[in-house]
Amino acid sequence: MSTWKIHPVYLTIIEILKEKGSTTDKELLEMLKAFYKEIGQDDLNRNLMAMEIAGLIYVSSLSRGRKLIQLRGK
């Protein structure tokens, strides 16, 4: 049985990006696994897409299969 997390994934992503500046999707997934044991690539992509549509982050392609994630400056 899984339980609800008090801290949403998107807030954790924002905190990581504020600390690091920018990161790749693979590095971000590894950092998120420390907080959310059952998170996968599909969950990460879903959150990144919602955050990009909301204007919180930029996601750009680095190379085949790798993405660079940056926090959008205000």
C-alpha positions in Angstrom: 0.0 0.0 0.0 1.5 3.4 -1.0 1.0 6.5 1.1 0.5 10.1 0.0 3.5 12.3 0.1 3.1 15.6 2.0 5.7 17.4 -0.2 4.6 17.3 -3.9 7.2 16.2 -6.5 7.2 19.5 -8.4 8.2 21.4 -5.2 11.1 19.1 -4.7 12.2 19.6 -8.3 12.1 23.4 -7.8 14.1 23.1 -4.6 16.8 21.0 -6.4 17.0 23.4 -9.3 17.3 26.4 -7.0 20.2 24.7 -5.3 22.0 23.4 -8.4 20.9 25.9 -11.1 20.4 23.3 -13.9 20.7 19.5 -14.2 20.0 16.7 -16.6 16.9 14.5 -16.4 19.0 11.5 -15.3 20.7 13.3 -12.5 17.3 14.8 -11.4 15.7 11.4 -11.3 18.5 10.0 -9.1 18.1 12.9 -6.7 14.3 12.5 -6.6 14.7 8.7 -5.8 16.2 9.7 -2.4 12.9 11.3 -1.5 10.4 9.2 -3.5 11.5 5.6 -3.7 8.8 4.6 -6.3 9.3 7.5 -8.8 10.1 6.5 -12.4 11.0 8.2 -15.6 7.3 8.4 -16.6 6.4 10.2 -13.4 9.3 12.6 -13.9 8.4 13.4 -17.5 4.8 14.0 -16.5 5.9 16.5 -13.8 8.4 18.2 -16.1 5.8 18.6 -18.8 3.3 20.2 -16.4 6.0 22.5 -15.0 7.1 23.6 -18.4 3.5 24.3 -19.5 3.0 26.3 -16.3 6.1 28.4 -17.2 8.2 27.2 -14.2 11.1 25.5 -16.0 12.8 25.2 -19.4 13.5 21.8 -20.8 15.9 21.6 -23.7 17.5 18.7 -25.5 21.2 18.0 -24.9 21.8 14.9 -26.9 19.9 11.8 -27.9 17.8 10.9 -25.0 19.1 13.5 -22.5 17.4 16.7 -21.4 18.7 19.8 -19.6 16.3 21.2 -17.1 16.6 24.8 -15.9 14.6 26.9 -13.5 12.9 29.8 -15.3 14.2 33.1 -14.0 11.7 35.8 -13.0 
